[in-house]
């Protein structure tokens, strides 16, 4: 009777296809989406922690020291007391990041 209606045992095929799409989405999430979210969160933390005196590198490659911090902008001091106003989101990295110091006695042997 099922052959008359074109249902010749295809129900298992749909379930396996849905499982395959679910597995592909999970792989896509862990390979692409999650690392991008972590990177955005790290960049947002960097931007919110900027303060006067930090030396930064902009995404354009310009290096300068922060003269003042505003809501969405920074004023950078460049060489020879030149100043430039830039967006905070243009900051790519700090040139003088604080690296935690490991004490000599705390190493495992």
Secondary structure per residue as TSV (DSSP state, phi and psi in degrees):
chain	resnum	aa	ss	phi	psi
A	1	X	-	360.0	-37.1
A	2	X	T	-68.6	-24.5
A	3	X	T	-69.7	-26.5
A	4	X	T	-67.5	-32.9
A	5	X	T	-98.2	6.5
A	6	X	T	74.7	27.9
A	7	X	-	-110.6	51.3
A	8	X	S	-76.6	66.5
A	9	X	S	72.1	34.1
A	10	X	-	-90.9	-2.5
A	11	X	H	-61.9	-39.1
A	12	X	H	-68.6	-28.3
A	13	X	H	-66.6	-38.3
A	14	X	H	-68.4	-42.3
A	15	X	H	-63.2	-44.1
A	16	X	H	-67.6	-33.6
A	17	X	H	-67.7	-40.7
A	18	X	H	-64.1	-39.4
A	19	X	H	-64.7	-38.3
A	20	X	H	-65.3	-43.5
A	21	X	H	-63.8	-38.1
A	22	X	H	-63.7	-42.0
A	23	X	H	-66.1	-39.2
A	24	X	H	-66.1	-39.2
A	25	X	H	-65.0	-40.7
A	26	X	H	-62.3	-43.0
A	27	X	H	-64.1	-44.7
A	28	X	H	-60.1	-41.0
A	29	X	I	-62.6	-48.7
A	30	X	I	-76.7	-20.9
A	31	X	I	-93.4	-35.1
A	32	X	I	-117.2	-50.5
A	33	X	I	-72.8	-48.6
A	34	X	H	-63.6	-45.3
A	35	X	H	-62.0	-36.1
A	36	X	H	-65.4	-40.3
A	37	X	H	-64.4	-39.9
A	38	X	H	-63.4	-41.6
A	39	X	H	-65.4	-41.2
A	40	X	H	-64.1	-40.4
A	41	X	H	-64.8	-42.1
A	42	X	H	-63.7	-41.7
A	43	X	H	-66.0	-39.4
A	44	X	H	-63.9	-39.5
A	45	X	H	-64.6	-39.6
A	46	X	H	-61.2	-47.2
A	47	X	H	-63.3	-40.8
A	48	X	H	-73.5	-18.3
A	49	X	T	-96.2	3.2
A	50	X	-	-67.9	140.5
A	51	X	-	-144.7	166.7
A	52	X	T	-59.1	133.3
A	53	X	T	99.6	-16.2
A	54	X	-	-68.4	141.1
A	55	X	E	-99.1	125.5
A	56	X	E	-126.0	159.0
A	57	X	E	-114.4	127.5
A	58	X	E	-85.0	164.6
A	59	X	T	-64.8	-19.8
A	60	X	T	-84.1	-8.8
A	61	X	S	100.9	-3.0
A	62	X	-	-74.7	136.4
A	63	X	E	-113.8	134.1
A	64	X	E	-159.5	169.3
A	65	X	E	-105.2	137.1
A	66	X	E	-70.5	123.2
A	67	X	E	-92.1	-41.3
A	68	X	E	-153.4	156.5
A	69	X	E	-120.4	129.3
A	70	X	-	-117.3	-171.6
A	71	X	S	-60.2	-58.4
A	72	X	S	-113.3	-5.1
A	73	X	E	-124.5	159.7
A	74	X	E	-125.7	147.6
A	75	X	E	-106.3	117.4
A	76	X	E	-98.1	141.7
A	77	X	E	-101.3	120.6
A	78	X	-	-99.0	-171.0
A	79	X	G	-60.1	150.5
A	80	X	G	59.9	35.1
A	81	X	G	63.5	20.3
A	82	X	-	-77.5	143.5
A	83	X	E	-122.6	148.0
A	84	X	E	-141.5	136.5
A	85	X	E	-97.2	126.2
A	86	X	E	-134.7	160.7
A	87	X	E	-72.2	144.9
A	88	X	G	-62.0	-36.6
A	89	X	G	-68.3	-10.9
A	90	X	G	-78.1	-11.8
A	91	X	E	-71.3	125.2
A	92	X	E	-95.7	-42.0
A	93	X	E	-163.2	164.1
A	94	X	E	-88.7	143.7
A	95	X	S	-88.1	-17.3
A	96	X	S	-123.7	61.1
A	97	X	-	-66.5	147.9
A	98	X	-	-81.7	119.7
A	99	X	-	-104.4	128.1
A	100	X	-	-63.7	137.8
A	101	X	-	-91.2	129.6
A	102	X	-	-95.5	127.3
A	103	X	-	-72.7	147.5
A	104	X	G	-65.5	-32.9
A	105	X	G	-81.7	-10.9
A	106	X	G	-92.9	0.8
A	107	X	-	-73.5	143.4
A	108	X	-	-80.8	144.8
A	109	X	-	-113.0	360.0
